[in-house]
Amino acid sequence: MQRYFVTNELENDHETIFITGENFHHITRVMRMKEADQVFIVFPSKKTCVATITAINDEEVVLNLVKWLEENTELPIEITIASGLPKGDKLELIIQKSTELGAHKFIPYKAEQSVAKWDDKKVIKKIERLQKIAQEAAEQSHRTVIPEVQYAASFKELMLNHVHYDYVIAAYEESAREGEDSALPSLFQTMKKGQSVLCIFGPEGGISEKELILLQDANTTLAGLGPRILRTETAPLYVLSAASFYFDLFKNKNS
């Protein structure tokens, strides 16, 4: 069944559900659903239900709740991925796959060594497109949260966010070369359910010396991601895969 996120909560189990906008278009034009078809509905509270289509008119789909589902598809910690603007469509790949792996939020930022440049006039449209990719990936992977995409116009602007997180960690190529291999596992072992971490990744050119100073001033943990040097689009997936293994599989079975 298809999964759709709605913006309004149900006041009671007998209240009618209405779907409009892009979801209406997807149900009626793309999926060509009809009365009696069923879908998953996710509410802002992260609760999910199965609902049956009872009517379709020119502007909305009308549904009735069938049953609530007990879902537990989110990571117990909140991971924000901050990516220095990469070339081409790499950022789209990062957001799609990272959403599937459980990322909570994305902050693409203009890094000192970013080759890619965003026209200020096109930032809103670019973020809207990336947000749409996150939504589609969240629907596909049965998430109960759509990750937010928020742009930072500079590394300095990005670092203003660090006070809002319980932990800040940066993937640093020199740390990997020096054999650093304890920062990431130590972070996971320390973090508790509901805590947040900002994970910073440089663009293709890596983190600059000026950016490194800002990281150190903010007491950021510099982490190596194993003995191999990872591409800018691979590193976030490595961290999220490690987090998923630790929190979804390993810790659940050993707690």
Backbone bond lengths (Angstrom), bond angles and torsions (degrees), N, CA, C in turn:
res aa  C-N    CA-C-N  psi(-1)  N-CA   C-N-CA  omega(-1)  CA-C   N-CA-C  phi
1 M - - - 1.468 - - 1.520 110.43 -
2 Q 1.313 115.43 151.03 1.454 121.75 176.81 1.532 109.98 -76.06
3 R 1.322 115.64 152.59 1.472 122.39 -179.13 1.519 108.67 -118.15
4 Y 1.352 116.06 134.01 1.457 120.92 -179.06 1.523 110.14 -132.46
5 F 1.334 115.65 135.80 1.456 122.00 175.82 1.529 108.97 -93.64
6 V 1.332 117.00 132.69 1.463 121.41 177.81 1.527 109.10 -117.35
7 T 1.326 116.15 163.61 1.469 120.92 -174.06 1.522 113.67 -100.59
8 N 1.324 117.92 -10.82 1.465 120.95 -178.20 1.520 111.27 -112.35
9 E 1.335 115.85 141.48 1.455 120.86 176.53 1.525 110.64 -82.09
10 L 1.314 116.30 159.09 1.455 121.59 171.28 1.521 109.05 -87.94
11 E 1.327 116.92 132.46 1.466 119.59 177.10 1.518 111.25 -79.98
12 N 1.329 116.75 -27.50 1.467 120.97 176.31 1.517 108.95 -154.52
13 D 1.324 115.97 166.11 1.463 121.06 -175.17 1.520 113.72 -68.84
14 H 1.321 116.82 -11.66 1.467 119.94 -177.89 1.528 112.08 -102.18
15 E 1.330 116.36 -0.68 1.461 120.11 -179.31 1.535 110.18 -71.53
16 T 1.320 115.43 142.22 1.460 121.17 179.04 1.523 110.31 -75.56
17 I 1.324 115.98 142.80 1.470 122.20 178.14 1.526 108.35 -103.09
18 F 1.323 116.16 132.14 1.464 121.09 178.61 1.526 109.37 -117.72
19 I 1.323 116.65 134.09 1.461 121.92 177.92 1.521 108.80 -120.34
20 T 1.350 115.55 128.54 1.460 121.53 -179.10 1.533 109.12 -131.02
21 G 1.320 116.78 -172.26 1.465 121.81 172.68 1.520 113.85 65.36
22 E 1.350 115.14 -142.16 1.463 120.87 -176.75 1.522 112.18 -63.09
23 N 1.329 117.21 -37.42 1.464 119.75 178.43 1.526 111.00 -64.60
24 F 1.333 116.43 -37.83 1.474 120.73 175.56 1.531 109.64 -60.29
25 H 1.326 115.60 -46.00 1.468 120.00 179.72 1.526 110.79 -61.63
26 H 1.331 117.06 -42.05 1.459 120.56 -177.87 1.523 110.78 -65.49
27 I 1.329 116.35 -43.09 1.465 120.48 -179.04 1.525 111.32 -65.18
28 T 1.335 116.02 -44.88 1.463 119.42 -171.69 1.524 114.12 -88.65
29 R 1.346 116.89 -36.18 1.468 119.53 -173.95 1.529 112.00 -98.66
30 V 1.328 116.93 -40.54 1.466 119.86 -176.90 1.528 110.78 -84.77
31 M 1.315 117.04 -53.77 1.462 121.49 -177.22 1.526 112.99 -85.76
32 R 1.334 116.05 -18.18 1.475 122.42 179.51 1.534 111.05 51.08
33 M 1.317 114.77 48.06 1.465 119.38 178.87 1.521 110.52 -74.90
34 K 1.294 114.62 164.17 1.470 120.86 -179.32 1.524 109.03 -138.70
35 E 1.317 116.32 175.94 1.464 121.45 179.39 1.532 110.35 -56.74
36 A 1.314 115.45 141.67 1.476 125.11 -179.59 1.523 112.65 87.33
37 D 1.351 118.23 -12.34 1.464 119.31 173.62 1.523 109.64 -69.57
38 Q 1.330 115.81 152.44 1.456 120.15 -177.98 1.527 111.38 -117.69
39 V 1.346 115.00 150.17 1.467 121.93 178.76 1.523 108.93 -140.40
40 F 1.336 115.42 165.18 1.456 121.41 169.87 1.530 107.90 -91.74
41 I 1.324 116.88 136.97 1.456 122.42 175.74 1.525 108.52 -120.09
42 V 1.346 116.71 128.38 1.466 121.63 177.99 1.524 108.16 -111.92
43 F 1.336 115.98 128.21 1.456 122.33 -177.63 1.531 110.95 -98.50
44 P 1.340 117.88 163.82 1.474 120.03 179.99 1.524 113.99 -56.08
45 S 1.318 117.81 -25.89 1.465 122.16 178.41 1.528 112.13 -74.89
46 K 1.340 117.32 -1.92 1.468 125.68 -177.95 1.535 112.16 78.71
47 K 1.342 117.38 2.69 1.457 120.03 175.26 1.527 109.61 -76.07
48 T 1.327 115.44 144.49 1.464 121.46 -177.20 1.519 110.04 -123.80
49 C 1.323 116.09 141.71 1.459 119.90 176.75 1.520 109.89 -135.55
50 V 1.322 114.46 163.43 1.463 121.81 167.53 1.519 106.44 -95.41
51 A 1.329 117.35 132.70 1.463 121.28 -179.50 1.518 109.81 -132.13
52 T 1.329 115.19 149.10 1.468 121.87 179.97 1.519 110.33 -108.51
53 I 1.330 116.08 134.92 1.461 120.60 176.96 1.524 108.80 -71.74
54 T 1.335 115.23 125.06 1.471 120.15 179.10 1.525 112.61 -107.43
55 A 1.333 116.61 -21.76 1.469 119.82 179.31 1.517 109.54 -161.91
56 I 1.341 115.29 149.82 1.462 122.05 175.07 1.526 107.49 -132.95
57 N 1.346 115.73 121.79 1.459 118.62 176.30 1.525 109.55 -117.29
58 D 1.315 117.65 -163.23 1.463 120.47 -172.71 1.521 113.85 -69.64
59 E 1.334 118.63 -21.73 1.459 120.23 -172.90 1.519 114.63 -129.15
60 E 1.325 116.88 -11.06 1.462 117.40 -175.93 1.520 111.98 -151.58
61 V 1.324 113.92 156.68 1.461 122.12 173.00 1.527 107.34 -106.87
62 V 1.311 116.19 133.04 1.466 121.80 -178.28 1.524 108.30 -107.23
63 L 1.337 116.17 131.96 1.469 120.62 -177.07 1.527 110.87 -134.86
64 N 1.313 115.10 156.05 1.461 122.51 172.98 1.522 109.74 -117.92
65 L 1.320 115.89 141.62 1.460 121.17 178.51 1.523 110.81 -67.40
66 V 1.325 116.67 134.63 1.468 121.68 176.05 1.521 110.23 -101.28
67 K 1.343 116.24 -50.33 1.463 120.06 179.11 1.521 109.94 -162.71
68 W 1.332 115.32 154.13 1.462 121.62 173.17 1.519 109.67 -85.98
69 L 1.336 115.47 148.61 1.458 120.51 178.57 1.523 110.22 -110.70
70 E 1.308 116.01 145.26 1.462 121.38 173.07 1.526 107.29 -95.52
71 E 1.338 116.23 101.10 1.461 120.66 -177.22 1.522 110.50 -115.78
72 N 1.324 115.11 145.40 1.456 120.76 176.98 1.527 108.26 -141.53
73 T 1.328 115.23 70.77 1.467 120.19 -172.42 1.524 113.24 -105.32
74 E 1.337 118.14 -0.84 1.457 120.72 -177.74 1.524 111.51 -96.45
75 L 1.326 116.37 147.00 1.452 120.59 172.18 1.528 109.08 -63.17
76 P 1.322 118.51 145.91 1.465 120.21 179.88 1.523 113.87 -72.91
77 I 1.337 117.48 -10.81 1.463 122.12 175.28 1.526 108.49 -117.56
78 E 1.345 116.43 158.13 1.456 120.99 -179.26 1.527 109.98 -103.47
79 I 1.328 115.55 115.83 1.463 121.38 -177.81 1.526 109.80 -108.56
80 T 1.329 115.94 119.90 1.462 121.37 174.34 1.520 108.91 -100.71
81 I 1.329 115.85 128.52 1.467 122.28 179.41 1.520 109.30 -99.74
82 A 1.334 116.62 116.09 1.467 122.04 175.97 1.526 108.17 -106.39
83 S 1.318 116.31 113.70 1.464 121.62 -175.08 1.517 111.27 -114.75
84 G 1.354 116.56 125.09 1.457 119.50 170.69 1.518 108.97 -62.46
85 L 1.314 117.51 134.05 1.467 121.11 -172.71 1.529 111.02 -49.96
86 P 1.335 117.91 117.23 1.465 121.00 178.56 1.526 110.81 -93.68
87 K 1.304 115.94 172.66 1.462 121.15 -179.85 1.531 111.17 -78.58
88 G 1.335 114.94 158.27 1.466 121.36 172.12 1.511 113.54 60.38
89 D 1.330 114.62 -139.91 1.461 120.22 -177.05 1.529 112.15 -100.92
90 K 1.337 116.61 22.45 1.463 119.88 -177.61 1.528 111.87 -63.04
91 L 1.334 117.22 -35.54 1.460 120.03 -178.67 1.525 110.83 -65.11
92 E 1.317 116.79 -36.01 1.460 120.25 176.85 1.529 110.32 -62.64
93 L 1.331 115.99 -41.83 1.462 120.72 177.77 1.525 110.53 -63.40
94 I 1.338 116.76 -44.88 1.461 120.85 179.97 1.522 110.48 -57.62
95 I 1.324 116.54 -46.40 1.466 119.91 -176.22 1.516 111.40 -70.32
96 Q 1.313 117.58 -41.00 1.468 119.53 179.49 1.520 111.49 -62.66
97 K 1.328 116.76 -54.05 1.458 120.35 -175.37 1.534 112.38 -71.93
98 S 1.332 116.82 -34.95 1.462 119.36 178.59 1.526 111.43 -67.95
99 T 1.331 116.33 -33.36 1.466 119.35 175.02 1.524 110.24 -64.34
100 E 1.315 116.40 -42.83 1.468 119.82 177.39 1.530 111.25 -60.18
101 L 1.341 116.34 -33.26 1.460 121.36 -176.63 1.524 113.27 -87.82
102 G 1.344 117.67 -3.35 1.459 119.43 171.51 1.510 117.38 110.98
103 A 1.349 119.61 9.64 1.465 120.87 179.23 1.523 110.53 -58.32
104 H 1.332 115.55 143.88 1.469 120.96 -177.69 1.524 112.30 -93.24
105 K 1.354 116.62 -31.41 1.462 120.92 -175.81 1.517 109.16 -158.10
106 F 1.342 116.15 157.19 1.462 121.90 177.66 1.526 110.24 -128.21
107 I 1.337 115.55 138.46 1.466 120.50 172.75 1.529 108.34 -130.11
108 P 1.333 118.62 88.83 1.469 119.21 170.87 1.526 108.14 -68.96
109 Y 1.336 116.81 137.07 1.465 118.96 -176.58 1.521 110.58 -136.19
110 K 1.325 115.37 154.40 1.460 121.76 177.57 1.518 108.21 -81.97
111 A 1.322 116.53 106.60 1.463 121.83 -178.95 1.527 110.14 -89.36
112 E 1.312 115.78 159.06 1.462 120.14 -180.00 1.519 111.32 -61.07
113 Q 1.331 116.89 -33.34 1.455 120.43 -176.71 1.536 112.74 -106.05
114 S 1.331 116.27 18.58 1.468 119.69 175.15 1.520 110.01 -71.22
115 V 1.315 116.29 127.67 1.461 120.98 173.68 1.524 109.27 -77.45
116 A 1.326 115.84 -39.09 1.461 121.37 178.77 1.526 109.95 -69.16
117 K 1.307 116.30 138.86 1.458 122.44 177.76 1.530 109.17 -126.78
118 W 1.321 116.55 136.55 1.463 120.68 177.64 1.520 109.64 -103.24
119 D 1.312 116.08 129.06 1.463 122.03 172.02 1.529 107.53 -68.00
120 D 1.334 116.71 127.27 1.469 120.26 -177.92 1.520 112.40 -55.71
121 K 1.324 116.29 -31.63 1.467 120.01 -178.50 1.525 112.12 -72.20
122 K 1.346 116.63 -17.82 1.463 119.61 -175.92 1.527 112.86 -106.25
123 V 1.341 116.74 1.68 1.460 120.08 -176.16 1.526 111.31 -60.09
124 I 1.320 117.52 -45.39 1.473 120.54 -176.84 1.518 110.73 -59.82
125 K 1.338 116.68 -45.31 1.471 119.98 -179.89 1.525 111.48 -65.96
126 K 1.326 116.79 -38.16 1.460 119.96 178.74 1.526 110.97 -64.29
127 I 1.323 116.60 -43.09 1.462 120.36 179.34 1.524 110.51 -65.91
128 E 1.315 117.35 -38.94 1.467 120.71 177.44 1.524 111.03 -60.46
129 R 1.322 115.99 -41.94 1.469 119.61 178.81 1.526 111.07 -65.35
130 L 1.328 116.23 -44.66 1.469 120.01 179.24 1.530 110.70 -64.25
131 Q 1.333 116.55 -37.04 1.457 120.25 178.11 1.525 110.86 -64.33
132 K 1.329 116.02 -37.27 1.457 120.78 177.57 1.531 110.52 -65.52
133 I 1.322 117.18 -40.10 1.469 121.33 177.45 1.526 110.05 -62.59
134 A 1.336 116.60 -41.97 1.466 120.57 177.91 1.522 110.91 -62.59
135 Q 1.328 116.54 -41.10 1.467 119.77 -179.92 1.530 111.27 -64.11
136 E 1.328 116.11 -46.31 1.468 119.56 -179.14 1.527 111.08 -63.25
137 A 1.337 116.81 -38.71 1.460 120.26 178.17 1.523 111.18 -68.29
138 A 1.333 116.77 -36.54 1.468 120.39 177.71 1.524 111.02 -65.65
139 E 1.322 116.23 -38.47 1.465 120.20 177.70 1.527 110.42 -65.92
140 Q 1.330 115.40 -45.39 1.468 120.46 -176.98 1.518 111.71 -64.13
141 S 1.339 117.26 -38.43 1.464 120.83 -174.55 1.524 112.96 -94.19
142 H 1.343 116.57 10.68 1.469 122.79 176.67 1.523 112.32 58.76
143 R 1.337 114.95 42.94 1.457 120.89 172.86 1.522 109.63 -76.59
144 T 1.324 116.20 160.76 1.466 120.74 172.64 1.531 110.85 -109.65
145 V 1.339 116.08 4.80 1.466 122.79 178.10 1.520 108.93 -135.84
146 I 1.325 116.56 136.40 1.458 120.68 170.80 1.523 107.37 -95.12
147 P 1.335 119.06 117.61 1.462 119.98 -179.94 1.530 111.36 -61.30
148 E 1.323 115.94 140.44 1.461 121.48 176.92 1.520 109.87 -83.97
149 V 1.336 116.62 143.22 1.461 122.49 175.02 1.522 108.35 -112.19
150 Q 1.333 116.70 123.05 1.467 122.14 -176.27 1.531 109.01 -133.69
151 Y 1.328 117.59 127.61 1.462 122.12 -174.85 1.521 111.68 -89.93
152 A 1.345 116.57 140.73 1.466 122.61 171.70 1.523 107.97 -117.30
153 A 1.326 116.97 125.21 1.461 121.46 -173.14 1.518 113.24 -78.03
154 S 1.333 118.01 -6.18 1.455 121.36 178.60 1.524 109.08 -159.78
155 F 1.329 116.08 165.21 1.467 120.27 177.27 1.522 110.13 -66.41
156 K 1.318 116.33 -36.23 1.461 120.28 178.24 1.520 110.77 -62.12
157 E 1.336 116.51 -42.07 1.468 120.71 177.31 1.524 110.78 -64.01
158 L 1.332 116.13 -40.17 1.463 119.87 176.95 1.519 110.55 -58.01
159 M 1.337 117.37 -45.37 1.459 121.26 -174.68 1.523 113.01 -70.19
160 L 1.323 117.64 -14.60 1.464 119.62 173.75 1.523 110.97 -65.78
161 N 1.347 116.23 -19.69 1.462 121.21 -179.27 1.526 113.01 -80.13
162 H 1.331 117.49 -13.90 1.464 118.74 -167.96 1.527 112.98 -62.97
163 V 1.330 117.13 -26.30 1.474 120.04 -178.58 1.532 111.99 -70.05
164 H 1.310 116.98 -14.93 1.466 120.20 -178.25 1.531 112.65 -87.75
165 Y 1.325 117.34 1.29 1.466 121.44 -175.99 1.526 110.72 -118.19
166 D 1.323 114.58 150.51 1.466 119.72 176.04 1.523 111.28 -71.61
167 Y 1.348 116.05 -31.93 1.462 121.17 -178.99 1.521 109.19 -141.80
168 V 1.336 115.91 150.72 1.467 121.84 173.81 1.524 107.18 -132.51
169 I 1.333 115.60 129.88 1.463 120.71 -178.81 1.527 108.37 -136.89
170 A 1.315 117.00 144.02 1.464 121.28 179.87 1.523 109.58 -127.16
171 A 1.315 115.77 133.18 1.460 120.65 175.42 1.522 107.64 -77.72
172 Y 1.326 116.26 116.38 1.467 120.74 -173.53 1.516 109.93 -122.73
173 E 1.333 115.28 123.05 1.461 121.83 -173.96 1.524 112.18 -60.04
174 E 1.332 117.26 -39.51 1.465 120.05 -178.56 1.527 111.32 -66.89
175 S 1.340 116.60 -32.70 1.466 119.75 176.49 1.520 110.18 -63.76
176 A 1.342 115.99 -39.88 1.463 119.99 178.39 1.529 110.18 -64.74
177 R 1.328 116.45 -42.18 1.467 120.02 -179.73 1.534 111.69 -64.16
178 E 1.319 115.62 -32.26 1.466 119.97 -179.69 1.527 112.60 -82.37
179 G 1.338 115.91 -1.31 1.460 120.10 176.32 1.511 115.00 86.86
180 E 1.334 118.18 14.37 1.462 120.82 178.47 1.531 108.80 -62.89
181 D 1.319 117.67 125.20 1.467 119.51 -176.27 1.521 113.13 -142.74
182 S 1.330 117.87 15.24 1.466 119.31 -176.13 1.520 114.23 -112.58
183 A 1.337 118.06 -17.61 1.468 120.51 -173.09 1.528 112.35 -61.92
184 L 1.336 117.08 -47.58 1.462 119.68 -176.51 1.525 112.12 -67.89
185 P 1.340 120.13 -50.58 1.467 118.57 177.48 1.526 112.77 -61.63
186 S 1.327 118.15 -34.76 1.463 120.85 177.96 1.520 110.82 -65.36
187 L 1.335 115.88 -38.90 1.462 120.35 177.54 1.523 110.67 -60.04
188 F 1.327 117.06 -50.31 1.460 120.75 -178.79 1.532 111.71 -62.02
189 Q 1.312 116.45 -38.83 1.460 120.01 179.84 1.526 111.91 -67.62
190 T 1.330 116.36 -27.88 1.464 121.33 -177.57 1.520 112.71 -85.31
191 M 1.336 117.11 -35.54 1.459 121.05 -173.09 1.518 112.22 -67.29
192 K 1.334 114.41 143.26 1.458 121.68 178.03 1.523 109.69 -111.18
193 K 1.311 116.12 160.61 1.460 122.07 -179.41 1.526 110.71 -53.13
194 G 1.330 115.50 132.27 1.454 121.00 178.03 1.512 114.58 90.91
195 Q 1.344 118.03 -9.87 1.458 120.19 179.12 1.529 110.77 -79.78
196 S 1.336 114.85 163.48 1.465 120.09 -173.94 1.523 111.23 -124.18
197 V 1.327 115.09 151.64 1.463 120.78 177.27 1.524 109.75 -140.14
198 L 1.322 116.02 134.95 1.456 122.76 173.77 1.518 107.74 -96.22
199 C 1.334 116.75 117.83 1.467 122.12 -179.21 1.528 108.55 -107.51
200 I 1.332 115.95 118.19 1.462 121.42 -173.08 1.534 110.31 -105.78
201 F 1.331 114.67 132.91 1.467 121.18 179.99 1.525 108.58 -129.52
202 G 1.323 116.52 134.70 1.452 120.31 177.74 1.519 111.62 -77.40
203 P 1.344 117.60 169.58 1.469 121.78 174.36 1.524 109.71 -77.97
204 E 1.342 116.73 -164.78 1.468 119.40 -179.01 1.529 112.42 -56.78
205 G 1.320 117.35 -34.94 1.456 120.62 -178.26 1.516 113.95 -80.92
206 G 1.326 117.41 -4.16 1.452 121.38 178.20 1.520 113.71 83.94
207 I 1.324 115.35 -173.45 1.458 122.72 179.15 1.521 108.98 -86.38
208 S 1.332 116.80 130.65 1.464 121.56 -176.95 1.533 110.85 -80.25
209 E 1.334 115.71 168.93 1.466 120.09 179.38 1.525 111.42 -64.66
210 K 1.332 117.14 -38.56 1.469 120.12 178.09 1.525 110.51 -64.38
211 E 1.325 116.38 -41.54 1.468 120.14 179.13 1.516 110.88 -67.36
212 L 1.322 116.29 -35.22 1.459 120.58 178.01 1.529 110.77 -61.60
213 I 1.327 116.47 -39.66 1.470 120.26 178.45 1.535 110.31 -62.76
214 L 1.328 116.65 -42.44 1.469 120.18 178.17 1.526 110.92 -63.37
215 L 1.319 116.58 -38.60 1.467 120.57 177.29 1.524 110.63 -63.40
216 Q 1.310 116.26 -44.19 1.463 120.04 -178.92 1.516 111.26 -67.97
217 D 1.339 117.29 -36.39 1.464 120.69 177.47 1.525 111.58 -63.21
218 A 1.337 116.15 -28.84 1.460 121.05 179.92 1.530 112.37 -93.19
219 N 1.353 115.52 10.82 1.476 121.00 179.67 1.529 112.17 57.03
220 T 1.317 115.81 37.87 1.462 121.11 179.00 1.527 110.00 -73.66
221 T 1.318 115.80 139.40 1.464 120.92 175.09 1.522 109.15 -79.76
222 L 1.332 116.95 125.24 1.462 121.73 177.49 1.522 108.63 -93.75
223 A 1.314 116.55 127.17 1.461 120.52 -172.21 1.517 112.14 -123.32
224 G 1.306 116.18 140.11 1.452 122.34 167.45 1.521 108.20 -90.20
225 L 1.310 115.94 146.59 1.476 120.47 -179.20 1.528 109.33 -113.46
226 G 1.320 115.89 56.58 1.450 119.92 178.54 1.515 112.02 87.36
227 P 1.330 116.86 178.20 1.463 121.73 -173.40 1.525 114.44 -77.10
228 R 1.324 117.59 -12.31 1.466 119.69 -178.07 1.526 110.01 -100.15
229 I 1.312 116.95 144.60 1.460 121.64 177.63 1.529 108.23 -84.11
230 L 1.320 116.51 122.17 1.465 122.16 -174.54 1.523 111.22 -98.04
231 R 1.318 116.08 149.06 1.457 121.55 173.94 1.530 109.60 -68.12
232 T 1.336 115.75 160.49 1.459 120.27 -178.00 1.527 112.44 -61.62
233 E 1.343 116.94 -29.73 1.468 119.58 179.00 1.519 112.55 -85.82
234 T 1.319 117.71 -13.70 1.463 121.32 -179.57 1.522 112.21 -91.08
235 A 1.329 116.82 -36.05 1.465 121.23 -174.57 1.534 113.91 -56.87
236 P 1.353 120.31 -45.82 1.472 118.84 178.07 1.525 112.58 -61.54
237 L 1.331 116.47 -35.68 1.463 120.15 -179.69 1.524 110.65 -69.04
238 Y 1.327 116.16 -33.70 1.466 121.20 176.25 1.531 109.59 -61.93
239 V 1.323 116.24 -50.18 1.470 120.58 -177.86 1.529 110.90 -62.74
240 L 1.323 117.03 -44.73 1.467 120.28 -179.28 1.520 111.89 -67.71
241 S 1.322 117.58 -37.30 1.468 120.38 176.76 1.522 110.55 -64.27
242 A 1.346 115.93 -41.52 1.465 119.86 177.64 1.522 110.68 -63.35
243 A 1.343 116.68 -41.25 1.469 120.72 178.64 1.518 111.09 -64.48
244 S 1.334 116.22 -42.38 1.461 119.96 179.45 1.527 111.01 -63.53
245 F 1.322 116.26 -42.88 1.465 118.78 177.53 1.524 110.64 -60.67
246 Y 1.330 115.93 -47.68 1.462 119.37 -174.63 1.530 111.90 -67.06
247 F 1.332 117.47 -49.87 1.467 120.90 -172.63 1.525 113.17 -85.03
248 D 1.333 118.14 -34.12 1.467 120.51 -177.27 1.526 112.93 -86.51
249 L 1.323 116.68 -32.80 1.464 119.88 -173.65 1.525 112.56 -112.80
250 F 1.310 116.86 -63.73 1.458 121.38 -174.01 1.526 112.99 -63.19
251 K 1.345 116.83 -54.24 1.469 119.44 -175.28 1.513 111.65 -66.97
252 N 1.331 117.65 -38.04 1.468 120.50 179.25 1.518 111.50 -60.45
253 K 1.314 115.86 -36.77 1.475 119.76 -177.01 1.526 112.66 -85.11
254 N 1.353 116.46 -11.65 1.465 118.57 -176.95 1.534 111.99 -119.23
255 S 1.329 116.54 10.80 1.460 119.41 -179.75 1.524 110.41 -96.08
